[in-house]
Structures are given as C-alpha cells and as structure tokens.
Amino acid sequence: MRAEAALNARKRIRPRRLGAWTILLVLFVTSLFFLMPAYVMVVTGLKEARNVSLSTMWNLPTTLTGGGFVEAWQRLRPNMGNSLSMVIPATIISAFLGSINGYLFSKWKFRGSDVIFALLLFGFFIPYQSVLIPLIRVLQALGLYGKIWGLVLVHVIYGLPVVTLIFRNYFANIPTEIIEAARVDGAGVLQTFRRIILPLSPPAFVVVCIFQFTNIWNDFLFGVTIVPNPKAQPVTVALNNLSGSFSVDWNVVMAGAVVAALPTILIYLLLGRYFIRGLLAGSIKG
C-alpha cells in the first residue's frame, strides 16, 4: 500500500514539474526576445563607426576601445545634469503634494470632495498637445518659460492626478479607527498626517517616486517645447539631437540611448522589489 501510494504521488508530481519547467522555458525565451534590442544597442555602442553595419550588428566588437560611449557621454553629460535637476525636485514635490491630497480625499471627507477628486483625475486624460499653447503662455507670464523650474512645475501639476489616486487608494486601506482615535486625542489634520499617516506611507512613496521619476525622465514633448535652449534641455531632447542632418553615427546614437536609460534602469534594479511590495501593500486589507 505504501509503495502504491508513493507511486501515485510521483505520478502527480511529474506533471507539475513538467508544467513548471515549461513555464520557465517560455519565460526564458520571452526574456531573450525582449532583451535582444538592448543587446544590439550595447554591442553597437561599443563598436567604432566604421564597423557598424546591418550585417554585423549581432557580432561582438573586435576591440574594446569604448566605441561611441565616450562621445555620447561627453555630449549628453550636461543634459544629464539638467534632467537630474528637473526630475528630483519634481518627483519629491509631486509625491509630497499627492500624499496630502490622497490623505484628505480618503480620510477627511468634505462636501464636494468626490466631485473635486473626479475633476482632478480628469486632468490625467487631457492630451499634452492640446494644452501646449496656453501652457507656454502661462509659463511666460510667470517668467518660467525656457527654464528648468518651468519643467518642474509642469511635471508636478501633470503628475498630481495619478499620484493622488495612488495615495488615496493606499490610505483608504488604513483603518479609519486610527484616525478617529487621533481626533479624540485632539490631533488635527496636519498633526494626524505627520504622526500617523506618514510613518505608514513608505510603500506608497516608493511606488509614486519610481513612477514619477520614470515618467518625468522619459518625457520629450515638454522638454523640447518649454525649453528651446539646447544647453538647458533634458537628456531625452539631447539624445534626439545626436543624429546628424546628413549622416548618423549609429554607434554614438546607440551608446547615447544606453547612457540616457541608465538612471531609470538603476532605479528599478535598486528599488524594483520595493515597487512590487508597494503596489501590493494597498491592495489587501487586514
């Protein structure tokens, strides 16, 4: 009987193992498929311009001299600084304001709060192109047109709807009894937010910061329209300018694309696991 039970158990385990290995194989092949463009970009960037061609794009470089990475870094370095000086304050400010909005809309309901929240979310669906002209006129009136702080203001405003939504959904899962107990103890809105809500908010802040950092860093439209000066433009616009009018040094362009993507890649490598935890933290009660 024991031998027969063991045999039946083995028969049940084998299909499970086969299914697991099949899933792993499919995931591995899919990963290779999606990583092929990255491989071509890195390999092409490491080659000299004379060695770049369609027939040899899969081949490894014969010599490691840096290829187009040296020139790409020299040309993109000032604009990388512009992007960092734009994305860091915009991410921090939008996360802070979004946390306050999410806290108020989830725990301190007031008359018309649902209507205001719906109108705020409506801004997320407005196409950027439809507001460019009035947006530029407003920035000119504020004296921020052509400046990095103008881009910061734009990204903070455009990021508020989705950031507020993330924080609101996260704070909605915090027990209301905690807020009511703070009210009984005499804590006001800001005091409750500072002493109770903020200590519980790191997962939501991680999600929002990664989301905002990636979106702001990869923006091209606002960077090319609001800041016409090439020296003050973000790296995404400078990357577009790497290709010449008559000829294109593909090794420099590919290397520049890798360099421009490095900050977002590092963010996901360092904080990726916290990003998943933050997304799941607000989805389960209890």
N, C-alpha and C positions, 0 to 999 in steps of 0.2 A: 504493500500500500504506500509505504513511504517513497519507494523508488518510482512508482507510478505518479505520485503527486509531484515529485521533483521533476520528472519528465514533462508533465503538463505545465509546470511553472516555467521550464526552459522554453517550451514552445510559445508561451505567452510573451516571454522576454525578447525572443528573437525578432518578431515583427516590430516591437517597439524600438529595438536597437537599429534595425534596418531603416525605419522611418526617421529616426534621429540622424543617422548618417546621411540619408538622402537630403534632409533639410540643410544639414551643414554643407553638403556639396553644392546645393543650389545657392546658398548664401555666399559661399566662397567664389563660385563662378560669377555671381552678380557683382560682388565686390571688385573682382578683377575687371569686369566690364566698365564699372563706374570709375575705376582708378586709371584706366588707360589714358584718358586725356591729361591727367596730372603727370603721368609718366612721360608722355610726349612733351609736355611743357618743360619739365625739369631737364630732360635729355637734350632737347633743342636749345634751351638756355645755356647749357654747359658747352655747346659747340661753338666753334668760330663761324663767322658769317659765310665763309667760302665752303664750309662743309654741310650747310643746311640745304636739304632738298627733300622732296616728297618721297623719293625712292629710298632715302636713307634715314627717314625720320624715326624709325624704330631702333636704329643702331645706336650703341653707346658711343660717347665721344672717344676719340683715339688718344687725346691728351687732355689732362685736367688743368687748364690754364684759367678757368673762371668763365670763359666764353663771354656771353652777353651780360652776366650778372654784375660785373664790375661797372660797366657803363650804365646799366639800368639803375643800380644803386646810386651812382653819382647824380643821375638826372632826377631820380624820384625822392632823394633824401630830403630836400627842403619841403616838398609837398607831403611827405610822410609826417613831418612835424606839424604842418598845417592841419592835417586830418586828426592827429592826436589832440591838438589844441582845440579842435572843434568837438570831437566825439566824446572826450572825457567829461567836460562840463555839461554838455547836452544830456549825456546819459545820467549823470548824477542829479541834475536839476529835474529832469522829467521823472526819474524814479521817485524822488522826494515828493514832488507835487502829486504824482499819481497815487502814492501811498496815502496822502491826506485825502484826496478825492475818494479813493476806494473805501477808506475808513468812514468818511461821512455818509457816503451813499449806502453803505451796508449796515452801519450800527447807529447812526444818528439821523433817522428819517425825519424829513420835514415836508411841509406842504409843497407839492410840485417837484419833489426830488426825482420821482420816476420820469417825469417829462424832461427835466433838465438832463438826466442821465441819458435818455434816448436821443436828445439833441446833440449831446456830446459825442455819442457813438456815431451819429450820422456824419460827423466830420471825418470819420475814418474812411468813408466811402466816397468822398469827394475827390475826383481825379486831380492830381497835382497840376496838370497842364491847364485846367480851366481857371485856376486862380493865380497864374503866374503874373499877369499884368497888374491886377490890384495889389498883389503881394509885393511886387517890386516898388510900386508907388508908395505903399505904406513904409517899406524899409527906407526909401529915400527921404520920406518925411521924418523918420526917426534918426536919420543920419547913420544908418547901419548898412546901407547898400554898398556892396563891394568889400565888406569886412567879414572876418571870421565870426564875430559875435552876431552878425545878422544871420548866418547859417545856424548858429547855436539856437537863436530864438525861434527860427523856423522849425527846426527839428524837435525842439521842446514842445511847441504847440501841436505839431502834427503827430507827435508820439503820445500825447496825453490821452486820446480816446482808448487806444489798445492797452496802454499802461494802467489806466484807471479800471478798465474791465478786468485785467488780471488780478489787480489788488482787491477789487470788490468781490470777485469770486473766491479769492483766498480768505479774506476776512469774514465772509459770510459763514464759513465753517468754524469760526471761533465761537465758542458758546456765549450766548448773549448774557447768561447769568454772571459771567465775569465782569462785563461792562456795567450791569446793574449793581453789582456789589461795589464797584468803584464809585458809582454815583451815590450810593448810600453812604459811603465813607467821605463824601464831599469832593471827590475828584471831578474836575471839569473836563471839557472836551480835549484840550491840549494836554492836560496832565494825564488823562487816561491813555491818550495816544502815545505819549512819551514813555510812560512807566509800564504799560501793559501790552499795547499793540506792537510797538517797535521791537521789543525783545522776542516776540513770536514771529517776526516777519522775515528773517534772513532767507528762508527758501524762496519766498516771493521776490525778494530783492535780487537774488541770483538769477532767476528766470527773466526778470524785467531788464536787468543790466546786460545780460547776454543778448537778449532780443534787440534791445535798443542799440547796443554797440554794433552789432552786425548790420542792422538796417541803416544806421547813420553812416557807418564806414563805407558801405557799398553804394551809397547814393551818388548819382551822377547828374541828374537833372537840375537840382537846386545848386549844386556846385558850379556848373557851367553857366547858369543864368544869373545867379545872385552875385557871384564873384568873377567879374570879367578879367581881372588881372591874373595872368598865368602864374606869377610868383606867389600869389596868395591863394591859389586854388587847391582843393584837396587832391589826394593822390589818384583818385579814380579819373579825374579830368586829365591830370598829367600823364596817366597811363595811356589814355586815348591819343594824346599828342606825341607819343613815342613813334608812331608810324609816320613816316615822311610823306610828302605830297607826291613824289615821283618814284621812290623806291622804299621798301620796307625791310629793315634788318630784323628778320624773324627771330633770331636768337636773342636780340635785345628786348623785343616785344614779349616773347615767352618768359624770359627771365623777369621782366618787369611785372608781368601778371603774377608770377610766383611771389615776388617781393611784396606786392600790394596785398596779396591774400594772407601773408604770414601772420599779421596781428589777429585776424579772426580765427585762423587755424589754431594759434596758440591759446586763444581764449577758450575754444571748445575742447582742446586737449587738457587744459588745466581745470576747467570748470564744467566739463560735459556731464560728469556723473551727478554733480550738484544740480545741474539744469533738469535732468530727469527726475531727481528727487523733488525738486521744487514744483514741477508740473504735477506730480502725483500727490504732493502734500495737501493741496487744496481740493482734491477730488474725492476724498474719503472722510466721512465724519466718524468721530469716536476715537 
